[in-house]
Amino acid sequence: MQNKQQKPLYLAHAGPKLLGMPLLNKSSAFTEHERIAFNLDGLLPPRFETIEQQVERTFQQYQELSSDMERHIFLRDIQDNNETLFHRLVAQHIDLMMPIIYTPTVGEACERFSDIYRSARGLFIAHHQKDRIDAILQNATKRNVKVIVITDGERVLGLGDQGVGGMGIPIGKLSLYTVCGGISPAYTLPVMLDVGTNNQTLLDDPMYMGCRHPRIDQSQYNAFLDAFMQAARRRWPDALIQFEDFAQHNAMPLLERYRNDFCCFNDDIQGTAAVAVATMLAACRAKNVDITQQRAMFVGGGSAGCGIAEQWVERLVAQGLTDEQARQRVYVIDKDGLLTHDTPNMRPFQARLARVSPPQALAQHPNASLTDLIHIIKPDMLIGVSGQAGLFSQMVIEAMYAHCKQPVVLPLSNPSRLAEATPSDILHWTNGNALVATGSPFDNVILEGVEHTISQSNNSYVFPAIGLAVVSCGATRVTNAMLMSASNALAESSPLVLTGKGGLLPPLSDIQSISQKIALSIAIAAVEDGVAPVQTEQELTQKIQKTFWRAHYRSYERIAS
């Protein structure tokens, strides 16, 4: 593997400056030779430790903490002091720590960002600095950036406008690019584009660290985003850019504006869709049913819900249906009910999924409830992306179960407190027969002595693999075929499909090997789509293995500054 028997790094940095560089600091793992060579003698306790010993001590400290927020702050402090130790610790305890650095705890961390702020990470670029973006990008502490995650903090999970606090999401996402997808932390950069906030609570908070004005108007916003994208391309022309937590009215337009000219994607739309579609595919394979015969109901007509629906349509078309036939099997429910051509004030991405006319039975129920819609439409799969806690009530789930004896129910809204239903309730209301996966982590459910594994339909199965594939194969775009290949590869890894037991998705403990498998599938699709240089499968496999970074210390040798 990449990190074994590597040549030493030759560094000019020494003394306290070296200890203050998170990418290079080894703390108590500096050898006696390195301590002498780099003027560290006396700055560290005399005992030399291995990274395994450091992980053991750090995990003991972690276990003594009493709340998830304390654990989040503790892990972030380690990350800002010693990146290698941080990523080794998280990789070793991925099931335990992913919910702390990512959903659901990261949501609270974003809400309290200004209160818990300790040190800077990444770049903060405010609108009033729009004429200095090139200079700001030169200030980045990382020179060879290959993956950038940007946000404007307007739609953080299901929590709404968090302003500059939205920076917590890119930081968390990029941690997973490294832990799950093997992207070296030296190649990652979180970016917060501060365009103000409409959250009055933040504007009134004396501790708030962002710009204290309402969000700028759309024309200013568009010009600012263009300025950033062009500057980022000048600085790092080959970098993958991930859009994160942009509000519905900007998310899809930004993706459409840039996807053909930049190597970019929107994880809320495309990453969420790829994992959700993989979960749906796995469920259909576990039930041994033809996906083209299934009715899918998406509750929540935002960019995420419509993004999943569009990728599902593509999947059905790939199985032989016409586009029209595929869309007849998809139903999108928004706040005004079923999307039809008569639905007022639809956005363009919603209009593509609107039905020409509703089912005839709906004409007699103009104010149909979700339960009524299920009785009328009789969906086989119910996907929740509404952000409304408890929306999938007992009546709703029992309506599903009345016509489908093994319903697929995916309450995907984040964080946990906004899930449409809990797995325990869904399984109790269906006598243990539903196939369930969730957006946030939930415990397994034991019902009448049978344990039901609850998989998390987590974007971390896909977006790190996209980064690994793009960096490894040299892709210049992220195409629909690449995303579809990711869904297929993940569905093929389903324990329930492969063995008849377990979850719809593989355990997170296998995430590094799964990411490499998915990355290979994505890279092959990139070559076939002509957005990456021609390479054989064997060459791609070797490049992925070579790129995959693991958290090990390298030896250092001193050079003159």
C-alpha positions as CSV (number, residue, x, y, z in Angstrom):
1,M,0.0,0.0,0.0
2,Q,1.0,3.6,-0.4
3,N,2.1,4.4,3.1
4,K,4.4,1.3,3.6
5,Q,8.2,1.7,3.3
6,Q,7.9,5.2,2.0
7,K,11.0,7.4,1.5
8,P,11.4,10.0,4.3
9,L,10.1,13.5,4.0
10,Y,12.7,16.2,3.9
11,L,11.6,19.2,5.9
12,A,13.0,22.6,6.8
13,H,10.4,23.3,9.4
14,A,11.5,22.7,13.0
15,G,10.8,23.4,16.7
16,P,7.4,24.8,17.8
17,K,6.6,25.7,14.2
18,L,6.7,22.0,13.2
19,L,4.6,21.0,16.2
20,G,2.0,23.6,15.1
21,M,1.5,22.1,11.7
22,P,-1.3,19.6,11.8
23,L,-0.4,17.8,8.6
24,L,3.2,17.2,9.8
25,N,2.9,17.1,13.6
26,K,3.6,13.6,15.1
27,S,3.6,14.8,18.8
28,S,5.0,12.0,21.0
29,A,5.7,9.8,17.9
30,F,8.7,11.9,16.9
31,T,11.8,9.6,17.2
32,E,14.9,10.6,19.2
33,H,16.7,11.2,15.9
34,E,13.9,13.5,14.7
35,R,13.7,15.3,18.0
36,I,17.4,16.2,17.9
37,A,17.4,17.0,14.1
38,F,14.3,19.2,14.3
39,N,15.0,21.0,17.6
40,L,12.3,19.3,19.5
41,D,14.3,18.1,22.4
42,G,12.6,19.2,25.7
43,L,9.4,20.2,23.9
44,L,7.9,16.7,24.3
45,P,7.7,14.1,27.1
46,P,10.8,11.9,26.7
47,R,9.0,8.7,25.8
48,F,8.7,7.8,22.2
49,E,5.3,6.3,21.3
50,T,3.8,4.6,18.2
51,I,0.7,5.8,16.6
52,E,-1.1,2.7,18.0
53,Q,-0.2,3.8,21.5
54,Q,-1.4,7.4,20.8
55,V,-4.7,6.1,19.5
56,E,-5.2,4.0,22.6
57,R,-4.6,7.0,24.9
58,T,-6.8,9.3,22.8
59,F,-9.6,6.8,22.7
60,Q,-9.5,6.4,26.5
61,Q,-9.8,10.2,26.7
62,Y,-12.7,10.1,24.2
63,Q,-14.6,7.5,26.3
64,E,-14.4,9.7,29.4
65,L,-16.5,12.5,27.7
66,S,-20.2,12.7,28.6
67,S,-21.9,14.3,25.6
68,D,-21.7,14.0,21.8
69,M,-20.9,17.7,21.5
70,E,-18.0,17.3,23.9
71,R,-16.8,14.4,21.7
72,H,-17.2,16.5,18.5
73,I,-15.1,19.3,20.0
74,F,-12.5,16.8,21.3
75,L,-12.1,15.2,17.9
76,R,-11.9,18.6,16.1
77,D,-9.2,19.7,18.5
78,I,-7.2,16.5,17.6
79,Q,-7.7,17.2,13.9
80,D,-6.4,20.7,14.3
81,N,-3.3,19.5,16.2
82,N,-2.4,16.2,14.5
83,E,-4.3,15.2,11.3
84,T,-2.7,11.8,11.0
85,L,-3.6,10.7,14.5
86,F,-7.2,12.1,14.0
87,H,-7.8,10.1,10.8
88,R,-6.2,6.9,12.3
89,L,-8.4,7.2,15.4
90,V,-11.6,7.8,13.4
91,A,-10.8,5.0,10.9
92,Q,-10.3,2.6,13.7
93,H,-13.6,3.5,15.4
94,I,-15.6,4.5,12.3
95,D,-19.0,3.1,13.6
96,L,-18.6,5.0,16.8
97,M,-17.2,8.3,15.5
98,M,-18.8,8.9,12.2
99,P,-22.1,10.1,13.9
100,I,-19.9,12.5,15.9
101,I,-17.9,14.1,13.1
102,Y,-20.9,13.9,10.6
103,T,-24.6,13.4,11.0
104,P,-26.3,13.9,13.4
105,T,-23.9,15.7,15.8
106,V,-22.4,17.9,13.1
107,G,-25.9,19.6,12.8
108,E,-25.7,20.8,16.4
109,A,-22.1,21.8,15.8
110,C,-23.2,24.0,12.9
111,E,-25.9,25.6,15.1
112,R,-23.3,26.3,17.8
113,F,-20.3,27.0,15.5
114,S,-19.5,30.5,16.8
115,D,-19.9,29.3,20.5
116,I,-17.5,26.4,20.1
117,Y,-15.1,27.9,17.7
118,R,-11.5,27.1,18.6
119,S,-9.3,27.6,15.5
120,A,-9.6,28.3,11.8
121,R,-9.7,25.5,9.2
122,G,-10.1,26.0,5.5
123,L,-11.0,29.3,3.9
124,F,-13.7,31.9,4.7
125,I,-14.5,34.1,1.8
126,A,-17.0,36.9,2.3
127,H,-18.9,38.7,-0.4
128,H,-17.2,42.0,0.4
129,Q,-13.9,40.3,-0.4
130,K,-15.0,39.3,-3.9
131,D,-12.3,41.4,-5.6
132,R,-9.6,39.6,-3.6
133,I,-10.6,36.0,-4.1
134,D,-7.4,35.1,-6.1
135,A,-5.2,36.5,-3.3
136,I,-7.3,34.7,-0.6
137,L,-6.9,31.3,-2.4
138,Q,-3.1,31.9,-2.4
139,N,-3.4,32.1,1.4
140,A,-4.5,28.5,1.7
141,T,-2.2,26.4,3.8
142,K,-2.5,23.5,1.4
143,R,-0.9,24.0,-2.0
144,N,-1.8,20.9,-4.0
145,V,-5.6,20.9,-3.4
146,K,-7.5,18.2,-5.3
147,V,-10.9,18.2,-3.6
148,I,-12.8,21.3,-2.5
149,V,-16.1,21.3,-0.6
150,I,-17.9,24.7,-0.7
151,T,-21.1,25.9,1.1
152,D,-23.0,29.1,1.7
153,G,-24.7,27.6,4.8
154,E,-28.2,28.4,3.7
155,R,-29.7,24.9,4.0
156,V,-27.7,22.9,6.6
157,L,-29.2,19.4,6.8
158,G,-32.8,20.0,7.9
159,L,-31.9,22.9,10.1
160,G,-32.1,25.8,7.6
161,D,-29.9,28.9,7.4
162,Q,-26.9,28.6,9.7
163,G,-24.8,31.3,8.0
164,V,-21.1,30.9,8.6
165,G,-21.8,27.9,10.9
166,G,-22.4,25.9,7.8
167,M,-18.6,25.6,7.6
168,G,-19.0,22.6,9.9
169,I,-20.4,20.5,7.1
170,P,-17.5,20.9,4.6
171,I,-15.0,20.2,7.4
172,G,-16.9,17.0,8.3
173,K,-17.4,15.9,4.7
174,L,-13.7,16.2,3.9
175,S,-12.8,14.2,7.0
176,L,-14.8,11.4,5.4
177,Y,-13.1,11.9,2.0
178,T,-9.9,11.0,3.9
179,V,-11.2,8.3,6.3
180,C,-13.5,6.5,3.8
181,G,-12.1,7.5,0.4
182,G,-8.4,7.6,1.1
183,I,-7.9,11.2,-0.1
184,S,-4.9,12.6,1.7
185,P,-5.8,15.5,4.0
186,A,-3.1,17.5,2.3
187,Y,-5.3,17.5,-0.8
188,T,-8.6,18.7,0.8
189,L,-9.9,22.2,1.3
190,P,-13.2,23.3,3.0
191,V,-14.5,26.7,1.8
192,M,-17.3,28.9,3.4
193,L,-18.7,31.5,1.0
194,D,-20.2,34.0,3.4
195,V,-23.0,35.9,1.7
196,G,-24.8,36.9,4.9
197,T,-27.6,35.2,6.7
198,N,-31.4,35.6,7.0
199,N,-31.3,33.9,10.4
200,Q,-32.3,36.7,12.7
201,T,-31.2,34.7,15.8
202,L,-27.6,34.6,14.4
203,L,-27.7,38.3,13.4
204,D,-28.7,39.2,16.9
205,D,-26.1,36.9,18.6
206,P,-23.1,39.0,19.7
207,M,-20.9,35.9,19.4
208,Y,-21.8,35.2,15.7
209,M,-18.7,35.2,13.6
210,G,-20.1,35.7,10.2
211,C,-21.1,38.7,8.2
212,R,-23.9,40.6,10.0
213,H,-26.2,41.4,7.1
214,P,-29.0,39.7,5.3
215,R,-28.2,37.4,2.3
216,I,-27.2,39.4,-0.8
217,D,-29.6,39.6,-3.7
218,Q,-29.5,37.0,-6.5
219,S,-27.6,39.0,-9.1
220,Q,-24.8,39.8,-6.6
221,Y,-24.9,36.2,-5.5
222,N,-24.5,34.8,-9.0
223,A,-21.6,37.1,-9.7
224,F,-19.9,36.1,-6.5
225,L,-20.2,32.4,-7.2
226,D,-18.9,32.9,-10.7
227,A,-15.9,34.9,-9.3
228,F,-15.1,32.1,-6.9
229,M,-15.5,29.3,-9.5
230,Q,-13.2,31.0,-12.0
231,A,-10.6,31.8,-9.3
232,A,-10.7,28.2,-8.0
233,R,-10.0,27.0,-11.5
234,R,-7.1,29.4,-12.0
235,R,-5.6,28.2,-8.7
236,W,-6.3,24.5,-8.9
237,P,-7.5,23.7,-12.4
238,D,-7.8,19.9,-11.8
239,A,-9.7,20.0,-8.4
240,L,-13.0,18.4,-7.9
241,I,-15.5,20.8,-6.4
242,Q,-18.4,19.6,-4.3
243,F,-21.4,21.9,-3.7
244,E,-22.9,21.3,-0.2
245,D,-26.0,22.6,1.6
246,F,-27.1,25.2,-0.9
247,A,-30.8,26.2,-0.7
248,Q,-33.2,24.7,-3.1
249,H,-33.5,27.9,-5.2
250,N,-29.7,27.8,-5.8
251,A,-28.7,24.2,-5.6
252,M,-30.0,22.9,-9.0
253,P,-29.3,26.1,-11.0
254,L,-25.7,26.1,-9.8
255,L,-25.3,22.5,-10.7
256,E,-26.8,23.1,-14.1
257,R,-24.6,26.2,-14.6
258,Y,-21.3,24.5,-13.8
259,R,-21.5,20.8,-14.3
260,N,-20.5,20.8,-18.0
261,D,-17.6,23.3,-17.5
262,F,-16.1,22.2,-14.2
263,C,-15.4,18.9,-12.5
264,C,-18.1,19.3,-9.9
265,F,-21.2,17.8,-8.4
266,N,-23.8,18.5,-5.7
267,D,-23.8,16.0,-3.0
268,D,-27.2,16.9,-1.6
269,I,-28.7,16.2,-5.1
270,Q,-26.5,13.7,-6.7
271,G,-24.7,12.0,-3.8
272,T,-27.9,11.6,-1.9
273,A,-29.6,10.2,-5.0
274,A,-26.8,7.7,-5.8
275,V,-27.0,6.2,-2.3
276,A,-30.8,6.2,-2.1
277,V,-31.0,4.6,-5.6
278,A,-28.5,2.0,-4.5
279,T,-30.6,1.3,-1.4
280,M,-33.8,1.0,-3.5
281,L,-32.0,-1.3,-6.0
282,A,-30.7,-3.5,-3.1
283,A,-34.3,-3.7,-1.6
284,C,-35.7,-4.8,-5.0
285,R,-33.1,-7.4,-5.4
286,A,-33.6,-8.7,-1.8
287,K,-37.3,-9.0,-2.6
288,N,-36.5,-10.5,-6.0
289,V,-38.8,-8.1,-7.9
290,D,-38.4,-6.3,-11.2
291,I,-37.6,-2.7,-10.5
292,T,-39.6,-1.6,-13.6
293,Q,-42.8,-2.9,-12.0
294,Q,-42.4,-1.0,-8.7
295,R,-44.2,2.2,-7.8
296,A,-42.0,4.7,-6.0
297,M,-43.4,7.6,-3.9
298,F,-41.0,10.4,-2.9
299,V,-42.4,12.5,-0.1
300,G,-40.6,15.9,-0.3
301,G,-40.3,17.7,-3.6
302,G,-37.1,19.6,-2.9
303,S,-33.8,19.3,-4.8
304,A,-32.8,16.1,-2.9
305,G,-36.2,14.3,-3.4
306,C,-36.4,15.3,-7.0
307,G,-32.7,14.4,-7.5
308,I,-33.4,10.8,-6.2
309,A,-36.5,10.6,-8.4
310,E,-34.6,11.6,-11.5
311,Q,-31.8,9.1,-10.9
312,W,-34.4,6.4,-10.3
313,V,-36.0,7.3,-13.7
314,E,-32.6,7.0,-15.3
315,R,-32.2,3.6,-13.7
316,L,-35.6,2.5,-15.0
317,V,-34.8,3.7,-18.5
318,A,-31.5,1.8,-18.4
319,Q,-33.7,-1.3,-17.7
320,G,-35.6,-0.8,-20.9
321,L,-38.5,1.5,-20.2
322,T,-39.1,4.7,-22.1
323,D,-38.7,7.9,-20.3
324,E,-42.4,8.4,-20.3
325,Q,-43.0,4.9,-18.9
326,A,-40.4,5.4,-16.2
327,R,-42.0,8.6,-15.0
328,Q,-45.4,6.9,-14.8
329,R,-43.9,4.8,-12.0
330,V,-42.7,7.8,-10.0
331,Y,-44.8,10.0,-7.7
332,V,-43.5,13.1,-6.0
333,I,-45.4,14.5,-3.1
334,D,-44.7,18.1,-2.0
335,K,-46.5,20.4,0.5
336,D,-49.4,20.9,-2.0
337,G,-49.8,17.2,-2.6
338,L,-48.9,15.2,-5.7
339,L,-46.9,17.1,-8.2
340,T,-49.0,17.5,-11.4
341,H,-49.0,20.0,-14.2
342,D,-51.6,22.0,-12.3
343,T,-49.4,22.4,-9.2
344,P,-48.7,26.1,-8.7
345,N,-45.3,27.7,-8.5
346,M,-43.2,24.7,-9.4
347,R,-39.5,25.0,-10.0
348,P,-38.1,23.7,-13.3
349,F,-36.6,20.5,-11.7
350,Q,-40.0,19.8,-10.1
351,A,-41.9,20.3,-13.3
352,R,-40.0,17.5,-15.0
353,L,-41.4,15.1,-12.5
354,A,-45.0,16.5,-12.5
355,R,-47.6,14.2,-13.8
356,V,-49.8,15.3,-16.7
357,S,-52.8,14.4,-14.7
358,P,-53.3,12.7,-11.3
359,P,-54.8,9.2,-10.9
360,Q,-58.5,9.4,-11.5
361,A,-59.4,8.5,-7.9
362,L,-57.6,11.6,-6.8
363,A,-60.1,13.8,-8.6
364,Q,-62.6,12.8,-5.9
365,H,-60.1,13.7,-3.1
366,P,-58.8,17.2,-3.9
367,N,-57.5,17.5,-0.3
368,A,-56.1,14.0,0.0
369,S,-53.8,13.3,2.9
370,L,-50.6,11.3,2.6
371,T,-52.6,8.3,3.9
372,D,-55.2,8.8,1.2
373,L,-52.5,9.2,-1.5
374,I,-51.0,5.9,-0.5
375,H,-54.3,4.1,-0.5
376,I,-55.0,5.5,-4.0
377,I,-51.5,5.2,-5.6
378,K,-50.4,2.0,-3.8
379,P,-46.7,2.5,-3.9
380,D,-44.2,-0.3,-3.2
381,M,-41.5,2.1,-2.0
382,L,-41.9,5.2,0.3
383,I,-38.9,7.6,0.4
384,G,-39.0,10.4,2.9
385,V,-37.0,13.6,2.2
386,S,-39.4,16.0,3.7
387,G,-37.5,17.1,6.9
388,Q,-40.8,16.6,8.8
389,A,-40.4,14.5,11.9
390,G,-43.1,11.8,12.3
391,L,-44.7,12.4,8.9
392,F,-44.8,8.6,8.3
393,S,-47.4,8.0,11.0
394,Q,-48.8,4.6,12.0
395,M,-51.8,5.3,9.6
396,V,-49.3,6.0,6.7
397,I,-47.2,2.9,7.3
398,E,-50.3,0.7,7.8
399,A,-51.7,2.0,4.6
400,M,-48.5,0.9,2.8
401,Y,-48.6,-2.5,4.5
402,A,-52.3,-3.0,3.5
403,H,-51.4,-3.4,-0.2
404,C,-47.7,-4.4,0.0
405,K,-46.6,-7.1,2.3
406,Q,-42.9,-6.2,2.2
407,P,-42.9,-2.4,1.7
408,V,-39.6,-0.5,1.3
409,V,-39.6,2.5,3.7
410,L,-36.7,4.9,3.7
411,P,-37.0,7.9,6.1
412,L,-33.9,9.8,4.9
413,S,-34.3,13.2,6.5
414,N,-31.4,14.4,8.6
415,P,-30.6,14.8,11.5
416,S,-32.1,12.0,13.4
417,R,-34.7,14.1,15.1
418,L,-36.2,15.1,11.7
419,A,-36.6,11.5,10.4
420,E,-40.1,10.8,9.1
421,A,-40.3,7.7,11.3
422,T,-38.1,5.6,13.4
423,P,-37.2,2.1,12.2
424,S,-38.6,0.6,15.4
425,D,-42.0,2.0,14.7
426,I,-42.0,1.1,11.0
427,L,-41.1,-2.5,11.8
428,H,-43.6,-2.8,14.6
429,W,-46.4,-1.4,12.4
430,T,-45.5,-4.0,9.6
431,N,-44.9,-7.0,11.8
432,G,-41.3,-6.9,11.0
433,N,-41.8,-7.2,7.2
434,A,-40.7,-3.7,6.0
435,L,-37.3,-3.2,4.5
436,V,-35.9,-0.1,6.2
437,A,-32.9,2.2,5.8
438,T,-32.5,5.7,7.3
439,G,-30.6,8.9,6.6
440,S,-29.2,9.2,10.1
441,P,-27.8,6.3,12.2
442,F,-30.3,4.3,14.2
443,D,-29.8,1.2,16.4
444,N,-30.8,-2.2,15.1
445,V,-34.3,-3.3,16.0
446,I,-35.1,-6.6,17.8
447,L,-38.7,-7.7,17.2
448,E,-40.0,-11.0,18.5
449,G,-36.5,-12.3,19.0
450,V,-35.3,-11.3,15.5
451,E,-32.7,-8.6,15.0
452,H,-33.3,-6.3,12.0
453,T,-30.2,-4.5,10.8
454,I,-30.9,-0.9,10.1
455,S,-28.6,0.5,7.4
456,Q,-27.8,4.1,7.1
457,S,-28.3,5.3,3.6
458,N,-25.3,7.5,4.1
459,N,-23.8,9.7,1.4
460,S,-20.4,8.7,2.8
461,Y,-20.7,5.5,0.7
462,V,-20.5,7.5,-2.5
463,F,-19.0,11.0,-2.3
464,P,-15.6,9.8,-1.0
465,A,-15.5,7.2,-3.8
466,I,-16.2,9.9,-6.3
467,G,-13.2,11.9,-5.0
468,L,-11.0,8.8,-5.1
469,A,-12.1,8.0,-8.6
470,V,-11.6,11.5,-10.0
471,V,-8.2,12.0,-8.4
472,S,-7.0,8.5,-9.5
473,C,-8.2,8.4,-13.1
474,G,-7.9,12.1,-13.9
475,A,-11.6,12.7,-14.7
476,T,-12.5,16.2,-15.8
477,R,-16.2,15.9,-15.2
478,V,-18.7,14.0,-13.1
479,T,-21.3,12.4,-15.4
480,N,-24.6,10.7,-14.8
481,A,-23.1,7.4,-15.9
482,M,-20.5,7.7,-13.2
483,L,-23.2,8.2,-10.6
484,M,-25.2,5.3,-11.9
485,S,-22.2,3.1,-11.7
486,A,-21.7,4.1,-8.1
487,S,-25.3,3.1,-7.3
488,N,-24.8,-0.3,-9.0
489,A,-21.6,-1.1,-7.3
490,L,-23.0,-0.2,-3.8
491,A,-26.2,-2.2,-4.4
492,E,-24.1,-5.2,-5.4
493,S,-22.4,-5.0,-2.0
494,S,-25.6,-5.4,-0.1
495,P,-25.3,-8.1,2.6
496,L,-29.0,-8.8,2.4
497,V,-28.8,-9.4,-1.3
498,L,-25.5,-11.4,-1.1
499,T,-26.4,-13.6,2.0
500,G,-30.1,-13.2,2.6
501,K,-29.4,-11.5,6.0
502,G,-28.0,-8.3,7.4
503,G,-28.7,-4.7,6.2
504,L,-29.6,-3.3,2.8
505,L,-26.1,-1.7,2.7
506,P,-22.7,-3.0,3.8
507,P,-21.5,-2.1,7.3
508,L,-19.5,1.2,7.7
509,S,-16.7,-0.9,9.1
510,D,-16.1,-2.0,5.5
511,I,-16.2,1.5,4.1
512,Q,-12.6,1.7,2.9
513,S,-12.8,-1.5,0.8
514,I,-16.3,-0.6,-0.4
515,S,-15.1,2.9,-1.5
516,Q,-12.3,1.4,-3.6
517,K,-14.8,-0.9,-5.3
518,I,-17.2,1.9,-6.0
519,A,-14.3,4.2,-7.1
520,L,-13.2,1.6,-9.7
521,S,-16.7,1.3,-11.1
522,I,-16.9,5.2,-11.3
523,A,-13.4,5.4,-12.9
524,I,-14.4,2.8,-15.6
525,A,-17.5,4.8,-16.4
526,A,-15.5,8.0,-16.6
527,V,-13.2,6.4,-19.2
528,E,-16.2,5.0,-21.1
529,D,-17.8,8.5,-21.1
530,G,-14.6,10.1,-22.5
531,V,-14.1,12.4,-19.5
532,A,-10.9,10.6,-18.3
533,P,-7.9,9.3,-20.3
534,V,-8.1,5.8,-21.7
535,Q,-6.9,3.3,-19.1
536,T,-7.4,-0.4,-18.5
537,E,-9.3,-1.7,-15.5
538,Q,-6.0,-3.1,-14.2
539,E,-4.3,0.4,-14.6
540,L,-7.2,2.0,-12.8
541,T,-7.1,-0.5,-10.0
542,Q,-3.4,0.2,-9.5
543,K,-3.9,4.0,-9.5
544,I,-6.7,3.7,-6.9
545,Q,-4.6,1.6,-4.7
546,K,-1.6,4.0,-5.1
547,T,-3.8,7.1,-4.4
548,F,-5.5,5.6,-1.3
549,W,-3.9,7.4,1.7
550,R,-3.8,5.7,5.1
551,A,-2.9,7.3,8.4
552,H,0.7,6.2,9.1
553,Y,3.6,8.4,10.1
554,R,6.5,8.9,7.7
555,S,10.0,9.5,8.9
556,Y,11.5,13.0,8.6
557,E,14.9,14.2,7.6
558,R,16.1,17.8,8.1
559,I,17.1,20.1,5.3
560,A,18.4,23.6,5.5
561,S,15.8,26.3,5.3
